[in-house]
């Protein structure tokens, strides 16, 4: 027994030695994190960015205002290697190009975060740089256009107003139809609803016998009463019950829940023509020459109630030579169905058609436009 016990002690001792060696290899606090580069590496160069936006979604940039430039997903090797972000400016014709340059400086002391992609925002003052400039572009290190915005000269006027939408707007047979203009006001929008197109379709149906299972009164005379459904299934043949009611409406023939349909007693196949009415709703406004919307917001358009709008209109300076974005030189149409401005470069034919529809449209009765204080 003794030799075996001695051998066991030797094995246990060897295991303890290995464990102590392992712990000793990890106990040095001076080891620190793994170096991102070799000890003799030092590098100066450029990073890059994957996205850029001008003025945070505004329609255009006022020349008298500061410009917002958002850079997105900036690659700088690590979160400590960014040395500077420089902006180069170059004017070509009436376009000002902005080229952000990402300067990085990498050393052995760099902290390890090679996949860092931060965002940053600049508020730029371009005073004295926009003479004759009609557009601002931003490009990346590969000379690819990232974003573009028009430059306008003027002032912004923001107001909130409500327009009452009469219930007559729910009937497509009345289109084109618009709300009244407010007398004594130079610029108050109106709501215009126009018919875009018609889609004909056909429903198929058969009559189906329906019998009263519990007759509670005796009628001397009965008349046929076809119970048409409130909705039709275009992919199948619709079964339409035919009941018989008392000719004398003062007498009760059968209780409603005592009718029983018989799908084995069907009439001949018949057709029911129908039409889908496709229409669009616009906010239409006659604006001053070369004016434009900078921003626009609308609540849900409801028939028979006030609909509230928030509009920011750009009034151009007297010496402003550029126009747009607008629907026409003195018109603006905003599509309330898809919440987009109808611009002249989308389709001149569409804009001309909307202007003509507005001029010939009937004016809804009892329509009130209320200006909010």
PEVEN-V28817 format. One record per run of one state. SS is the DSSP state (alpha for helix, beta for strand, coil for the rest). FROM is the first residue (numbers start at 1). TO is the last residue. If there is no record, write none. Layout:
BEGIN
ss:from:to
SS:FROM:TO
SS:FROM:TO
END
This chain:
BEGIN
ss:from:to
coil:1:1
alpha:2:26
coil:27:28
alpha:29:31
coil:32:42
beta:43:46
coil:47:47
beta:48:54
alpha:55:57
coil:58:59
beta:60:62
coil:63:66
beta:67:75
coil:76:81
beta:82:92
coil:93:94
beta:95:106
coil:107:116
beta:117:124
coil:125:134
beta:135:139
coil:140:144
beta:145:152
coil:153:153
beta:154:165
coil:166:166
alpha:167:170
coil:171:171
alpha:172:174
coil:175:176
beta:177:178
coil:179:189
beta:190:212
coil:213:214
beta:215:215
coil:216:221
beta:222:226
coil:227:236
beta:237:246
coil:247:253
beta:254:254
coil:255:255
alpha:256:258
beta:259:266
coil:267:269
beta:270:286
coil:287:291
beta:292:298
coil:299:304
beta:305:316
coil:317:327
beta:328:328
coil:329:330
beta:331:335
coil:336:339
beta:340:342
coil:343:347
alpha:348:360
coil:361:361
beta:362:363
coil:364:368
beta:369:371
coil:372:373
END
